[in-house]
Amino acid sequence: MSHKKIKIDQIAYLNLETYSKLDLPEVVEYLDTGSITRNTIIGFQRYTTNTEELPSRAQRKAKKNTILYSTVRPNLEHHGILENPPKNIIVSTGFTTIDIHDDTIDPKYLYYAITQKHYTEYLHTIATNNVSSYPSINPDDLGNLVLSVPEIIEDQKRIAAVLSALDAKIELNNRINTELEAMAKTLYDYWFVQFDFPDKNGKPFKSSGGKMVWNEQLKREIPEGWANATIEMVIDKQPSAEKLQTQNYSKIGSIPIIDQSQDYICGYTDSESTIIIPDQPHIIFGDHTRVVKLVNFKYARGADGTQVLVPKMSNMPGYLLYQIVSTIDLSNYGYARHFKFLKESKIVIPSQSVAQQYSKFVSSLYLQRTANIVQNRELSSLRDWLLPMLMNGQVKVV
């Protein structure tokens, strides 16, 4: 397979177009840098421009096959390619957009090529030496990249197809996990918000005339026999444990390292001294990011401000507490959303039988979710291993 040298700014337009306030569509779908990581999009923010103010960075135009690359902290890998973008998409000026105009270059291949580890490390080195407030690169740093690519575009497409298949399976697992989370949340709402858990006859409690009583502390009716409490009465912070420093994180290992990022598995370790084995699911609570995650597998703690919350009452199992914490609104507390605010929240305490029944129902959902997370990490490792070997021809696609 013969290769040719290309320079990014010679085969693509960088930051081709921006919107002005006069040409904004009535409804836009906005993507910021934190909402995409390694080609996985968490979601778009929808704005109606004649009634809502757009974020100041919502200016950059993008289209099908636009490559997005965040200019801040390249090592965070906030990048992707828009294969099926929504109508009227706008992306943050925190991205450099790359639109290929050379028809001998496959966009998906180029995306994978520039996201190889050695390019990420090179760009991050440039970013950390920058004198700006944040480690950042500029469009020219991307434009000046020189790559060796297969001369025949069909060869590029075959390589991209292999890597895309792995990414597609990862994305499928992510969608399944989203559905599993939604199922557990729906059951929680049905049982503990609407109070239509199964009564002794298997019928929905409140809808079937189950007795409700007024609770003065909660200022609402709750099922007879249920009680009220505050979060601090049912949850403890996990005692301080050894925390692994960033330099000790690895891409591979037997024990996931947990932090408060969106992915929340930030690396791996084989250090036995750092293992935490939960006897009940643990809740990962970001002390400033408001990330709430459930962990039902052995793990080690990362060295950020992550707080680990654990149940301390038998009739409030971890799966139920995770749903409760996930629904508590701390938006009025500004940046410092620490446990000291969370612990004051008032909650309903159900009967032990209902709480345990809920936990039993959803445990299988979360065990499947965990299996998907583990598989995704394995698929990501395989992709990362294959990527440079496919690009340099050590592994060939036929």
N, C-alpha and C positions, 0 to 999 in steps of 0.2 A: 504494500500500500504506500504509494508515494505521497509526500506531504509538501505543503508550501507555507511560507511565512506570511502572516498578515499582521497589520497594525490596526487596533480597534478603531481609531478615529478615521481610518482610510476606508473602512467597509461599513461604517455605521454613523448615524447622526446621534450626537449626545445632547440631551435636553432640547429636543427639537422644537417643542411648542409649549407655551403657557397660556392660561386663560386670563383675560382681563375681566373686570367687574361687569363690563358691558356685554360680553358674549357668553356669560355663564348659562347653562341649561337651567330650566326651572327646577328640576330634581337632579341631584348628583349623588354618585356613590364614591365616597372618599376613602382612600387607603393611606394610613400613616405607616411610618417605618416600623413601629412596634407590632403591627398587625400581620407581618409576614416574616417567616423564618424558614430558610432553606426550602423555599417554594411552597410552604404550607401557609395558607391564608386563614387567619382566625375569623375575620369578618370585615365587612365594609360598614362605614358609617353613612347613613342616608341623610341628606339635607334638602329641604325645600328652600331654594335660595331667595325667594321673595318674602319669606317670613322668618328665616333663620340665618344667623351669621355664621359663615364658614370659618374654620380655623385659618389663621393667617398664612399657614404654609400650604393650604389647599390651592395650588396654582398650576401644577404640572399636568399637561395632557399626556395620555397614554392610550394605547390601542392594542389590538391583537398582536401577540408575539413581541411586545415591548419587554425588554429586560430591565428589571428594577434592581438597583444596587445602592444600599444605604451608604451615605458618605461618612457617617459617624460610627466609630468603633467597628471596623470591618470584621473583627473576630467574633462579633455577635451574630454574624451571618444573616442579617436582615436583607435577604435578596430573593428574587424569584423571576419567573417569566409568565406573562399574562396570556395564557393559551385560550381562555374563554372569559374575557373580562365582561363585566356588566355594562349596559348602555350608560353613557354619560359618566364614565369613570374619571376621577381626578385623583392624582397622587401627590404626596407631600414633596415639597422642594428639598426635603431631606434625602430624597432619592436622586441619583443620576439615572436618567432614562436612556436606554440604548436601543435605537431602532435601526435595524440592518437594511442597507440599500443595495448590497451586493448579492445578486441572486445565486452566487456560487457558495454562499455560506448559509447553513441551516441554523435558524435562531436557537432551537433547543440544544443543538450541539455547542454553539457558542456559549450559551448559558452554563452548561456543565464545564466547559473548558476554563472559563474565567473563575469558576468557584472551586477549582482545585486547591488543595491545602497550601501549596507553596505560593500561589498567587494571593490567597487570603493573608498569609503570614507576611508577604512582601508589602501588601497594601496597609496592613496593620502597623508595620514598622514605620512606614511613611506617616501614618496618622499619629502615632505616639510622638513623633519628632516635630509635629506641627505646633505652632505657637498659639493656636486658637484655644478657646475655653475647653473644648472637648477634643479628644483624639479623632481627627477627621482627615479625609482626603478631599481632593477637588476633582472635577470631571477630567482634567488633563491627566491625572494619575491613572485613571482607567483608560483614557484614550491612547496613552502611550504604551500600553501593554502590547507586546509582540508575542504572537502565538504561532505554533506549528500545527496546521490542520490538514486533514486529508484533502487532496486535490479534487477528488470526485465527491460531489455532494451526497450521492447515495450511500457512500461509506460513512459520511458524517451522520446521516439519518439512522443507519443501522446501529451505530454506537449509541446515539441518543435514545433509540428505542429500548435498548437493554436497560439503560439507567432509568428511563421513564417507567418501565414495567415495575421496577423496584419501588420507585416513588408512588406509583399508582396503588400498589398494595399497602404502602404506608398510609396513604390518604384514605383508602377504604377502611383500614383499621381505625383511623381517626374518626371517620364518619360513624362507624359502628359504635365506638366509644361515646360519641355525642348522643347517639340514640339510647344507649344503655343508661347514661346519666339522666336523659330526659324521662325515661321510664321510671327510674327510682324517684325522681323529683315529682312526677305526676302522682305516683302512689303516695308520696309524702303529703302533697297538697290535699289529696282526696281524704286521707286518714286524719291528718293532724291540723289541717286548716279548715276543711269543710266538716270534719268530724264524722265522716261516713266510712269509718273502719267497720269490718264485719262484726255484728253483734253475735250473741250466743246462738242465734238461728241462722247465721251467715248472711243476714240482711244488712244494708247500710244503716249504721246506728242512728244518726240524726234524722235522715230522711224517713226512717221507719218509726219515728216517735220516741227515740231514746231520750232519757231524761237529761236535761241540761240545767245547770245551776249558774247563778251569777257569781263571778269572782271579782271582788272589789279591787284587788291589786292590779289585775289585768284589764279591768273595766270592760269585761265581755263575759258571755256565757261559755262555759266549758262542760264537758260530760261529767255527770255525777261520779264522784270517786277520784277524779283527777285533781291535780293541785297546781300551784305556781311556784316558781323559783327564779333565781338569777343564774346567769351562766357560771359565775364563780362557785355556785353551790354544786354544780354537776360536772365541771371540767377543771382539771389541774393543768398547769404548765409542766411539761416533762422536765425533770431535773436536768441541770446543766450536764452535758456530756462532752466528751472530746470532740472537737470540731476540726475537720480537715481543712487545711489551708489550700488556696487555689493551686499552688504549685504541686500539690500532691494529687490533684485530679488526673484521671486517666480516661482515655477513650474506651478502654476495655477493662474488664474486671468482673468479679463475682458479686460485688455489693454495690448497688446504686447509691450515689451521693445525692442528697435531697437539699434543695434550696427553694426560695420563694419566687423563682422565675416562672414564666408561663409553662415551660416544659417541665419544670420542677425536678427532673432528673438531670443534674448538671454535669455528671461524670460518673466514674466508677473507681473502686478501690478493691484491693485484696487484703487490706489491713484488718485482721480479725479483732483487734482491740477497739475498733470503732463501731462494731456491729450493734444495732438496736433491733431487737426482735419483739414486735408488739404482740401482746396477748389479746388486745382489742385493736381495731383500726385506729390509727393516729391521724390527727388533723394538722395539716401544715398551714400555718396562718402567717401571711406576710405582714410584717410589722409596719410597712409603709406602702406596699404595693396592693394590699387588699386581695392578694391571691389566697384562695382557700382550696386546698387539695386534700384528698384522702389517701392514706398510705396503709395498705394491708399486706405488706411484705417487709422482709428485713432490709435495713438501710443504714447509711451513715449520714451524719449531718454536715452540711457545708458551713463555711465560715462567714456567712452573712447574718443578717438580723432575723432569720427565720425563727418563728416560735412554733413549738410542737405541743399540741394540746391533746390531753388524754382523758378518758372518762373516769369518774370517781364514784358513780352510782350504778348499781347493777341494773336498775330499770331504765337507764339511759345509755344504751349501747352505742358504740362508736359510729355505726352507720347512720343512726338517727341523729346523733349530735352533729355529724358532718352536714346533714341537710339543714339543721337548725342554724348553725354558724353561717352557712352559705347564704341564708336568706335575711340575715340581720343587716340592716342598713346603717353604715357608719359614715355616710357621706358628709354629715354635719360636723365631723371632727377634724376636717382638714387633712393635712399631711400626716400628722402623728396618730395613725389609727392603731394604737397599741392595745394589748390585751387589757390594760387598765380601763379602757373605754368599753371594750367588748364584754367584760365580766359584769358590767352593770345592767346588761340587757335582761329584760324580764321574759320568761318563757313558760310554756305549759309543760307540766310533768304528767305524762299519761300513765295508765295502769301498766304494771310490769308485763302482763300478758300481751297487751297490744304492742308495746315497744319491742318485745322479743319476737313477736310474730312478724312485725315489719322488718326487723333485722334479718330474720330467716329468709324472707322473700327476696330481699335485695342483695344478700350476700353473694348469690350465684351471679348476679349482674356484675358486681364489682370484681369478682374473681375472674370473670371473662374479660373485663376491662383491663385488669392487671396482666393477663396473658397476652393481650393485644399490645400493651405497652412494651412488654419484654420482647415480643416478636419485632416490633418496630425498631427497637434499639439494635437488634441483630441484623435486620434488613439495612438499617442505616450504616452499620459497620461494614456490611458486605458491599454496599454502594461505594462507601469511601475507599475501600480496598480496591475495588474494580476501577474506579474513576481514573486514576493516573495510569493504570496499566492499559486500559482501553485507549487512552489518549496518546500514549507513547508507543503503542503497537505491540506491547508485550503479550497482550491478550487480543486475539483477533475474533471478529464476528463474521460468521459466514451466512 
